[in-house]
Amino acid sequence: MNTKKIMSFFALIFIASTSLIAADTIRPQLPSTKEATSQINLNENKEIKDFYDENETKQSKHFPYFHLKNFLIFPEVGVGYRYKNNGHGFDINLALDPILTISEKLPVGTAEANLLLYLSANDKNSSYWGIGASTFLPFIATTSPNVLFGKQYENYFLQLKVSFPFFMKDLFYGSPALELIPLPSVSIGWKF
């Protein structure tokens, strides 16, 4: 691969991750120490119990979702399932390109499986990183690695994924070689 492509890819990942981390660190202002101490003294047992109950319910979360994404210039529509437990999770999904599927009369799209690492384990609005694999339908043998990052909210998520499919390239006078070409896609998903 070209050095410029590699440098621009790492610059893209750095800029996107920096913006996600900055968005994740913005928190509402907490009460002063004196106010917090008086609140704890008034309802100490009740607040501690509520704190543990609230954290226990937030730790494990799973949901099916509907999503739209653009892959190169083609729109894709799909469904998936996401599971989050503490700071880790996984995501599986299937997306089809409706235009190519109808015109070619066979399913054209992507199937993915990803492992996710959330930056804030118990927040409802958390940024995440992920790695996984994608396969391009109907060519199941064309599995490619991918890297993704995004922001998950209570009822939806936004995500940028970069796949690295292998393409054959003639290097020297017809001798074939494999080349990784980054293919970005942006998606938005809503849980149902």
C-alpha positions as CSV (number, residue, x, y, z in Angstrom):
1,M,0.0,0.0,0.0
2,N,1.0,3.5,-0.6
3,T,2.5,5.5,2.4
4,K,0.1,8.3,1.8
5,K,-2.9,6.0,2.1
6,I,-1.6,4.5,5.3
7,M,-0.9,7.9,6.9
8,S,-4.3,9.3,5.9
9,F,-6.0,6.2,7.3
10,F,-4.3,6.6,10.7
11,A,-5.1,10.3,10.7
12,L,-8.8,9.5,10.1
13,I,-8.8,7.1,13.0
14,F,-7.0,9.6,15.2
15,I,-9.4,12.4,14.4
16,A,-12.5,10.3,14.8
17,S,-11.4,8.7,18.1
18,T,-10.4,12.1,19.5
19,S,-13.8,13.5,18.7
20,L,-15.6,10.5,20.2
21,I,-13.5,10.7,23.4
22,A,-14.1,14.4,23.7
23,A,-17.9,13.9,23.3
24,D,-17.8,11.1,25.9
25,T,-16.0,13.2,28.5
26,I,-18.6,16.0,28.6
27,R,-20.5,15.4,31.8
28,P,-23.1,17.4,33.7
29,Q,-21.9,19.4,36.6
30,L,-21.9,17.4,39.9
31,P,-23.1,19.0,43.1
32,S,-20.6,20.5,45.5
33,T,-19.0,18.3,48.2
34,K,-21.0,20.0,50.9
35,E,-24.3,19.4,49.1
36,A,-23.4,15.8,48.4
37,T,-22.4,15.1,52.0
38,S,-25.8,16.5,53.3
39,Q,-27.7,14.4,50.8
40,I,-25.8,11.2,51.8
41,N,-26.4,11.9,55.5
42,L,-30.2,12.4,54.9
43,N,-30.9,9.3,52.9
44,E,-27.7,7.3,53.2
45,N,-29.1,3.7,53.1
46,K,-31.7,4.5,50.4
47,E,-29.3,6.2,48.0
48,I,-26.7,3.5,48.4
49,K,-29.3,0.8,47.6
50,D,-30.6,2.8,44.6
51,F,-27.1,3.3,43.3
52,Y,-26.4,-0.5,43.3
53,D,-29.8,-1.3,41.9
54,E,-29.3,1.2,39.1
55,N,-25.8,0.0,38.2
56,E,-26.9,-3.7,38.2
57,T,-29.6,-3.0,35.6
58,K,-27.3,-0.9,33.4
59,Q,-24.5,-3.5,33.2
60,S,-26.1,-6.0,30.8
61,K,-28.0,-4.7,27.7
62,H,-29.0,-6.4,24.5
63,F,-31.4,-5.5,21.7
64,P,-32.2,-6.1,18.1
65,Y,-32.0,-3.2,15.7
66,F,-32.8,-1.9,12.3
67,H,-30.0,0.1,10.5
68,L,-29.3,2.1,7.3
69,K,-25.8,2.4,6.0
70,N,-24.0,3.6,2.9
71,F,-21.3,1.4,1.5
72,L,-19.3,3.3,-1.1
73,I,-22.2,4.8,-3.0
74,F,-24.8,2.1,-2.4
75,P,-27.4,2.3,0.4
76,E,-27.9,-0.8,2.5
77,V,-30.8,-1.7,4.8
78,G,-30.4,-4.3,7.5
79,V,-31.2,-5.8,10.8
80,G,-28.8,-6.9,13.6
81,Y,-28.4,-7.8,17.2
82,R,-26.2,-6.1,19.8
83,Y,-25.2,-7.3,23.2
84,K,-23.4,-5.2,25.8
85,N,-22.1,-6.5,29.2
86,N,-20.1,-4.0,31.3
87,G,-17.5,-2.5,28.9
88,H,-17.6,-5.3,26.3
89,G,-20.1,-6.4,23.7
90,F,-20.7,-8.0,20.3
91,D,-22.7,-7.1,17.3
92,I,-23.9,-9.2,14.4
93,N,-25.9,-7.9,11.4
94,L,-27.0,-8.5,7.9
95,A,-27.6,-5.7,5.4
96,L,-28.8,-5.9,1.8
97,D,-28.6,-3.4,-1.0
98,P,-32.2,-3.1,-2.2
99,I,-31.3,-1.7,-5.7
100,L,-28.7,-4.3,-6.6
101,T,-30.8,-7.1,-5.0
102,I,-33.8,-6.3,-7.2
103,S,-31.8,-5.7,-10.3
104,E,-29.6,-8.8,-10.0
105,K,-32.4,-11.0,-8.5
106,L,-30.1,-12.4,-5.8
107,P,-29.1,-11.0,-2.4
108,V,-26.3,-8.4,-2.6
109,G,-25.1,-6.9,0.7
110,T,-22.9,-7.6,3.7
111,A,-22.9,-9.8,6.8
112,E,-20.8,-8.8,9.8
113,A,-19.7,-9.9,13.2
114,N,-17.9,-7.5,15.5
115,L,-16.4,-7.4,19.0
116,L,-17.0,-4.1,20.8
117,L,-15.1,-2.3,23.6
118,Y,-17.1,0.5,25.2
119,L,-15.1,3.5,26.6
120,S,-17.7,4.1,29.4
121,A,-19.0,0.8,30.7
122,N,-22.2,1.9,32.5
123,D,-23.2,5.0,30.6
124,K,-26.3,5.1,28.4
125,N,-24.4,7.2,25.9
126,S,-21.1,5.6,25.3
127,S,-18.4,5.6,22.6
128,Y,-17.0,2.3,21.5
129,W,-14.3,0.7,19.3
130,G,-14.6,-2.6,17.6
131,I,-12.9,-5.1,15.4
132,G,-14.6,-7.8,13.3
133,A,-15.1,-9.5,10.0
134,S,-17.4,-8.7,7.1
135,T,-18.4,-10.9,4.1
136,F,-19.8,-9.6,0.9
137,L,-22.9,-11.4,-0.3
138,P,-23.3,-13.4,-2.5
139,F,-19.5,-13.9,-2.4
140,I,-19.2,-15.5,1.0
141,A,-15.5,-16.5,0.4
142,T,-14.6,-12.8,0.4
143,T,-14.3,-12.2,4.1
144,S,-12.4,-9.1,5.1
145,P,-11.3,-7.6,8.5
146,N,-12.8,-4.4,9.7
147,V,-12.3,-1.7,12.3
148,L,-15.2,0.4,13.6
149,F,-15.9,3.1,16.1
150,G,-19.1,4.9,17.0
151,K,-21.4,6.3,19.7
152,Q,-24.2,4.4,21.2
153,Y,-27.2,6.3,22.7
154,E,-30.2,5.0,24.6
155,N,-32.3,4.1,21.5
156,Y,-29.9,4.4,18.5
157,F,-26.2,4.4,17.5
158,L,-24.0,6.1,14.9
159,Q,-21.0,4.2,13.5
160,L,-18.1,4.5,11.1
161,K,-16.7,1.2,9.8
162,V,-13.6,0.7,7.6
163,S,-13.4,-2.7,5.9
164,F,-10.2,-4.0,4.3
165,P,-11.1,-6.4,1.5
166,F,-8.3,-8.1,-0.4
167,F,-8.0,-7.3,-4.1
168,M,-5.8,-8.8,-6.7
169,K,-3.3,-6.4,-8.2
170,D,-0.7,-6.9,-10.9
171,L,2.6,-5.7,-9.5
172,F,5.3,-6.6,-12.0
173,Y,4.4,-7.6,-15.5
174,G,1.4,-9.7,-14.7
175,S,2.5,-11.3,-11.4
176,P,-0.6,-11.1,-9.1
177,A,-0.4,-9.7,-5.5
178,L,-2.9,-9.0,-2.8
179,E,-3.7,-5.5,-1.8
180,L,-5.8,-4.2,1.1
181,I,-8.0,-1.3,0.1
182,P,-9.8,0.5,2.9
183,L,-13.6,0.9,2.2
184,P,-15.4,3.2,4.7
185,S,-19.1,3.0,5.5
186,V,-21.3,5.1,7.8
187,S,-24.4,3.6,9.5
188,I,-27.2,4.6,11.9
189,G,-29.2,2.0,13.8
190,W,-32.4,2.2,15.9
191,K,-33.3,-0.4,18.4
192,F,-36.7,-2.0,18.3
